[in-house]
Amino acid sequence: MEELIHKEGTVLNPNLGDYYVPTSMDIPEIQSIIVEHPGRLGPYGAKVIGEPPIVLPAPAIVNAIDNAIGVRLTEIPATPGRVLSSMKND
């Protein structure tokens, strides 16, 4: 949902105030399933908890779009304009 927009070498949205901030209303309900399996690298079997939520949504969204309408996006964010443009080029 964030994108660095630039034109002729000038950044057009240079601060975070220009970004759309997603809320809980922008995502489907999530069901958590706890699987106890200790990690090899962390102390006492601990695993990372912070990065997975920020790494996986973009590929999941573009895969869902591809599954729904058969258009593969190669750039994010998946804006309506990019989806429409990809549909026209496909």
Wavefront OBJ file of the C-alpha trace (Angstrom):
o trace
v 0.000 0.000 0.000
v 2.997 2.238 -0.100
v 4.869 3.316 -3.169
v 7.757 5.650 -3.849
v 6.555 7.891 -6.665
v 9.135 9.874 -8.614
v 9.234 11.938 -11.779
v 12.365 13.171 -13.515
v 14.500 12.360 -10.463
v 12.241 14.119 -7.937
v 10.383 12.154 -5.267
v 6.740 13.221 -5.318
v 5.768 11.643 -1.983
v 8.802 12.159 0.268
v 7.163 11.526 3.637
v 5.076 8.853 5.301
v 2.161 11.279 5.646
v 1.350 10.647 1.973
v 0.970 6.892 2.411
v -2.337 5.113 2.906
v -2.155 3.371 6.269
v -3.964 0.027 6.215
v -6.280 -0.867 9.058
v -7.884 -4.071 10.263
v -10.772 -3.368 7.881
v -8.419 -3.840 4.892
v -7.626 -7.488 5.567
v -9.747 -10.609 5.922
v -10.225 -12.293 9.272
v -7.128 -14.254 10.235
v -7.246 -17.505 12.142
v -4.066 -18.210 14.080
v -2.879 -21.766 14.416
v -0.121 -22.363 16.936
v 2.331 -25.066 15.925
v 4.897 -25.828 18.574
v 8.122 -26.686 16.812
v 11.333 -25.265 18.285
v 13.710 -23.365 16.024
v 17.309 -24.563 15.604
v 18.940 -21.135 15.570
v 17.196 -19.207 18.341
v 18.017 -19.449 22.031
v 15.882 -22.112 23.772
v 14.201 -22.894 20.432
v 12.909 -19.332 19.910
v 11.866 -18.218 16.420
v 11.497 -14.866 14.676
v 8.090 -13.250 15.061
v 8.383 -9.777 13.521
v 9.248 -10.224 9.854
v 6.877 -12.878 8.445
v 3.810 -10.589 8.530
v 5.592 -7.934 6.451
v 7.130 -10.324 3.920
v 4.166 -12.468 2.858
v 1.185 -10.173 2.098
v 2.422 -8.734 -1.221
v 3.020 -12.104 -2.932
v -0.257 -13.420 -1.499
v -2.157 -10.431 -2.906
v -0.667 -10.640 -6.403
v -1.229 -14.419 -6.428
v -4.864 -13.867 -5.424
v -5.294 -11.351 -8.248
v -3.731 -13.803 -10.703
v -5.991 -16.582 -9.442
v -9.094 -14.389 -9.642
v -8.644 -12.726 -13.028
v -5.642 -14.425 -14.633
v -3.380 -11.354 -14.639
v 0.141 -11.544 -13.198
v 1.308 -8.259 -11.672
v 5.060 -7.714 -11.439
v 4.957 -4.476 -9.419
v 3.463 -3.576 -6.092
v 1.369 -2.006 -4.763
v -1.385 -3.675 -6.739
v -3.336 -0.513 -7.468
v -6.546 -0.589 -9.497
v -4.722 1.259 -12.291
v -1.981 -1.357 -12.479
v -4.499 -4.195 -12.493
v -6.503 -2.544 -15.270
v -3.360 -1.785 -17.282
v -2.191 -5.404 -16.939
v -5.615 -6.627 -18.061
v -5.396 -4.472 -21.189
v -1.849 -5.672 -21.970
v -2.650 -9.342 -21.442
l 1 2 3 4 5 6 7 8 9 10 11 12 13 14 15 16 17 18 19 20 21 22 23 24 25 26 27 28 29 30 31 32 33 34 35 36 37 38 39 40 41 42 43 44 45 46 47 48 49 50 51 52 53 54 55 56 57 58 59 60 61 62 63 64 65 66 67 68 69 70 71 72 73 74 75 76 77 78 79 80 81 82 83 84 85 86 87 88 89 90
